[in-house]
Amino acid sequence: MGGRHALPSQLGKLYREVAKFGLVGLSGIVVNIAVFNLVRATTDVQTVRASVIATGAAILGNYIGFRYFTYRDRVHSSRRRELTLFLLFSAIGLLIENGVLFAATYGLGLDSPLLNNFFKFVGIGVATLFRFWSYRTWIFQAAAVTTPVLAGAVHGVFTDVAHGVFEEVETLALRTVPRVRPAGQREAQPR
């Protein structure tokens, strides 16, 4: 019975996690776009290189926000492992984000300040989906207690549903299926 209440609790935790991730991510987007446009306006650095510099600046700020705000309640593995994985997955996110900008700028020839910002933003969005999954799955892992609670909730819901279904099937079967008597046994005569 407790399983029914655990599932909404888990969804609430996921909602709070997504909200915190979004808040840190939004600050990272502001840093990313601001540094990108600043580098583009004040230097002769090419579009994608300016974007890589901006993404690097945002990654540094995001690590602090994720570690001490979004995922502060998560299991703390060794900082070396955590930082190594964070940088690895952030680098993959950087490639995704800047791959979109590269394809638009050099592949499609869409190179103007407005289009550069648009495709940078699209790249950030695609990379954010990857980062959310990878950070919560591999770096800032939930405590081992969370998984059994969710599994217990799902098991409780399915057990309740299955029990109800089996009761209905049994009731219907008793009403519709004639009783079978063993061979040689006669039907009892009503008195």
N, C-alpha and C positions, 0 to 999 in steps of 0.2 A: 504494500500500500504506500510506503514511503517513496517508492520509485516514481510515482506520479508527480511528486513535488520537486524531486531532484532535477528533472528535465528542464522545467522553467527556470530553476536556479542556474543551471549550466548555460542556458540561453542568455540569461541576464549577465553572467560573467563574460560570455563571448561579446555581447553588445558593449559592455564597458571596455573590454579590451580593444575592440574595433574603434570605439570613440577615442580612447587614449592614443592608439596608434595613429588615428587620423589627425589628432591635435599636434602630435610630434611631427607627423608627416607634412602637415600644412605649414608648420614653421620651417621645415626643410625645403618645401617648395618655394617659400618666400625667399629664403637664402639662395637657393639654386637659381631662380629666375633673376634675382637682383644681381648676383655675382656674374651671371651669364651676360646680362645686358651691360653691366659696368665694364667687363673685360672687352666686350664687342665695341663699346663706345669709346673707350680710352686707349685701345691698342690695335695692332694690325693682326692679331691672332685670328686664325681661321675659325669658322663657325663651330665645327665639331670639337676642335681643341679647346675653345672657350667654354663649350658645354662640359667637357671632361673636367676642366678646372672648377667650374661651378658645382658640378655633381660631387667632386671631392670635398669641397667646402661643406656642402650639405650633409655628406656622410659623417663627417667629424661631429657636427652638431647633433645629428640624429642618434649617434651611438649613445651620447650622454643622456638624451631624452628617453630613449628606449630602456637603457639600463636602470636609470634612477627614477623614472616616472611610469612608463607603460608596463614594464616587466619587473618592477621592483620586488614583487611578491613571488617571483619564480625561483626555481632552484638555481643556486649560484655554483656553477662549475668553476673550474680554474679560469682565472681571468685571461691567461694566455690562450687557452682553447676557445673561450668565448670570443675574444677579440680576433683571433685567427679566422674562425668561422664567420664572424660578422664581416670582416674585410673580404673574405672569399665571396660570400653571397652578395655583398654590396658591389663588388667588382662585376659579378654577373649581371646584377641590376643595372650597373653603369653601362655595360655593353648593350643590354636590351634598350635602355633609354636612349643612348646615343646612336644605336643602330637605326632606330626609327628616324632620328634627325639626319643621320648620314644618308639613308635611303631617299629621304625627301629632298635634301639639299643637293646631293651629288648624283643620285640615281634619277630623280625626276626633274632636277633643275629648278626646284622651288626655293629660291634663295632671296628672301627679302626679310627685313627685320620682323615684320608681322608674321610671315609664314614660318620663320625660324622659331619664334616664340610659340606659335601654335603647335608645330611638330615637336618641339621640346616638351611642351605640356602633355601632348599625346604619349610621348615616350615615357614621361614620368608616370602617367597613369598605368600604362602596361607594366612597367617595371615595379610599380607599387604592389600590384597583385602578386607578383613573384616574391617580392621582399616580405610581404605579410606572411605568406605561407612558409617561406624558408626561415624567417626569424623565429616564428612561434614553434615551428616543428623541430628545428635543429639547434638553435642557439639559446633562446630563452624558453626552455621547456617547462611545462607545468609539472607540479609535484606529482608523484606517482599516485597519490590519493584521488586525483581528479578523474582519471580514466575509469577506475572501478565504480565511482559514484555514477558517472554517465552510463557505463555499461549496466549497472544495477537498475538505473532508471529505465533504460530501454528494455532490459529483461523484464522488469516489473510490468511495464505497459504491455509487452507482448504476451507475458504469462497470463495477465488478466483477460486480455482479448481472446487468447487461445482457450482458456478455461471456459469463458462464456460461450464460445463457438461450439466446443465439445459438449457442453450441457445442452445446447439447443439441438444439436445433431442427435444426441442420445434420446431426448424427449420425442423428437420427430420419429426416430426409429422405433421406439416403443409403441407409438400410436399406429404406425403404418405397416410394420413387418409382422406377419403372423408368427406366433411362437412355434418353435419346432420341438417336438417331443422325441425322446429317444425311441428307437424301434422296440415294439412289444409293449409299450406303455399305453394304456387306454386313457381316453379323455375322462376326466372326473364328471360324474353325473350330478347335476344340481339336485339338491334335496328339497 
